[in-house]
Amino acid sequence: NSEFAKGFLELNSQGEIIVDCHCRTSVAGVFGAGDVTTVPEKQIIISAGEGAKSALSAYRWLIENQKI
């Protein structure tokens, strides 16, 4: 599922998108969530929570970088 990210985002050896605790990827302004990331728990409820966290992090990034 992370094929689209090859050559754009940093991936681990399993092909997962590497994210930090704020869902930030190796590219500024790009956030990740769900089963394609390095979050170890691959459950729907975890992915939903990570999606919400990613959206909030993206919103914060947009404000801090005066994009909105």
MITI-560968 format. One record per residue (C-alpha): residue number from 1; x, y, z; residue in one letter. Coordinates in steps of 0.02 Angstrom, whole numbers. Layout:
// MITI-560968
BATI,n,u,v,w,res
BATI,NUM,X,Y,Z,A
...
END
This chain:
// MITI-560968
BATI,n,u,v,w,res
BATI,1,0,0,0,N
BATI,2,148,118,17,S
BATI,3,211,97,-161,E
BATI,4,158,276,-199,F
BATI,5,282,339,-69,A
BATI,6,440,254,-137,K
BATI,7,567,384,-184,G
BATI,8,466,521,-99,F
BATI,9,454,472,85,L
BATI,10,573,376,196,E
BATI,11,519,195,214,L
BATI,12,582,59,328,N
BATI,13,641,-112,269,S
BATI,14,462,-176,273,Q
BATI,15,402,-37,158,G
BATI,16,311,57,295,E
BATI,17,312,248,297,I
BATI,18,417,307,443,I
BATI,19,321,428,555,V
BATI,20,357,509,722,D
BATI,21,237,527,868,C
BATI,22,152,673,779,H
BATI,23,128,573,618,C
BATI,24,261,677,528,R
BATI,25,354,594,387,T
BATI,26,526,631,316,S
BATI,27,451,770,208,V
BATI,28,396,931,292,A
BATI,29,208,954,280,G
BATI,30,174,772,238,V
BATI,31,91,666,371,F
BATI,32,49,482,377,G
BATI,33,-73,369,468,A
BATI,34,-140,193,463,G
BATI,35,-72,26,412,D
BATI,36,57,98,292,V
BATI,37,154,180,434,T
BATI,38,275,114,564,T
BATI,39,144,118,702,V
BATI,40,155,-62,765,P
BATI,41,-30,-91,801,E
BATI,42,-122,-129,639,K
BATI,43,-300,-116,701,Q
BATI,44,-444,-13,633,I
BATI,45,-470,85,793,I
BATI,46,-285,127,804,I
BATI,47,-282,183,622,S
BATI,48,-434,293,652,A
BATI,49,-350,375,801,G
BATI,50,-189,398,704,E
BATI,51,-289,476,563,G
BATI,52,-363,603,683,A
BATI,53,-192,638,758,K
BATI,54,-118,658,584,S
BATI,55,-254,780,534,A
BATI,56,-226,885,690,L
BATI,57,-38,884,661,S
BATI,58,-63,938,481,A
BATI,59,-180,1077,536,Y
BATI,60,-52,1136,664,R
BATI,61,85,1130,532,W
BATI,62,-20,1235,412,L
BATI,63,-50,1367,546,I
BATI,64,131,1371,604,E
BATI,65,192,1388,425,N
BATI,66,63,1521,384,Q
BATI,67,-17,1417,247,K
BATI,68,-192,1457,312,I
END
